[in-house]
Structure formats: structure tokens, C-alpha cells
Amino acid sequence: MIALQEVVRRLEDIKSVNEVPFLLTEIATEIRAANIAYMVEDVSTPEENPIRYVTYSREWEERYFDRGYLGIDPVADGINKRLPFDWQAVARTASLRWLFAEAESFGVGRQGVSVPIRGASGERALITLTSFQSNREWETKRWRYQALVSAFAPYLHEFALLLHDHAQKQVRLSHRQRQCLQLYARGYAPKQIAAHLEISSSMTREHLHCARRKLGALTLSSAVFRASRLNLVNV
């Protein structure tokens, strides 16, 4: 099992939010886990999407949010818990077993352990480790995984918040990106934005997509909210 000191050293070497998923992938590979995922939710601004750093596939991420799984996922709801928990403890409801089976088919993992975090400013966070090990293998390794995740969770949380704040302050949108996002905030549909700015619909969607990505938002509505907090658009 990788040493905590090594994990912390690698975290300290990170300079960009884009590097976090790669580091989590490296750690998961080295300890023979399937995935590691981290999300933080600020209770003071619940309308924002949570900060997420995950090693799940893009296909699963898109499916997860497009189908609204965040609202029914008992693992995600574990962010409100106080103690670490095994996925088997929250997957007992037959009506939700299909969600875990679907996640497994997309490479998420068969087993999982999640560790809730409480930040100094009241924010809630959750870090999860998954595995494709059998039940017997999982029983022998689960506590070691949980101990490692619990140990480096506070470090990851602190670094993630610092990186996020820095990235938000460094956001730079082009003139067109701001125009498109401003009109979207006023209720314009993409086709209406295109007509108003006399540009193509595909170019409009590209500007909106780039603005959303730069702001680190999962939806355009969240992108508008974040842009307004940074005084990039007026709402």
C-alpha cells in the first residue's frame, strides 16, 4: 500500500486542477483499486454543482448527470454522513441495485468505500475508492483502503479547495464567450443567441461549451451562476 507521505508529496506538486484526476488514477493503479472520486459541496451555495475530481469514464459521467442520478445516488447522499461507509451498506434497497449494476457495467467498480469530510468553513465533501475485487478479497482489503483514504482525505480536500479558488480567480472568457453566456443568462436559447449575434448555431454552442468548461461547471445554468459571482456576466 502506498505511504501517506508519498501521497501528500504528490499533492504538493500539483499546480492545476486538471492534474488532480491523473494523480488519483496513479494512486488507484498503484494500490490496485478501480477508481477514486472526490466531490465537495459548499453548504453556503447549494445551487452550485459540487467540485468533482473523478477517475470514472467520461461516458459514465455524462450518463450520470444527464439522467439525474446525482439526486438518487445513495453514495452521493453519503456526503451528509459522519462516518465512512461501505457501499454494501447503502445498496441494500432493491429499487436502487440497478444503479450499482449499471455503474459497474460502465467500469465504476463492484465494491466501494466512501469517507465523508467536514471542512473548516462548513463545507461537506466525500472521497470514494472503488474496486472490482470479489466479496472475499474486498473483506480482506477494505479496511486498509479505508484507512488510506481517511488519512489522505483531509490533505486532498485542502489542496482541492485551494486549487479551485485559484482556478476561479484565473478564469478568462473571450468577448464572444461572455456575450453568449450573458444572453443565455437573460433567457435566450442558443438559436436566439446565434441570431442576435449574427453567428452560426454551431459557433454559439462552441462558445457556450468553452465558457462552461473554463468555469468548471457541469451545466450552463451553473456556469451562469459562477460567472456572475466572478462579475463576468450580469444576472
Secondary structure, DSSP 8 states (H G I E B T S, - for coil): ---HHHHHHHHHT--SGGGHHHHHHHHHHHTT-SEEEEEEE-TT-TTS--EEEE-S-HHHHHHHHHTTGGGT-TTGGGGG-SS-EEHHHH---HHHHHHHHHHHHTTS-SEEEEEEEE-TTS-EEEEEEEE---HHHHHHHHHHHHHHHHHHHHHHHHHHHHHHHHHHHT----HHHHHHHHHHHTT--HHHHHHHHT--HHHHHHHHHHHHHHTT-SSHHHHHHHHHHTTSS--
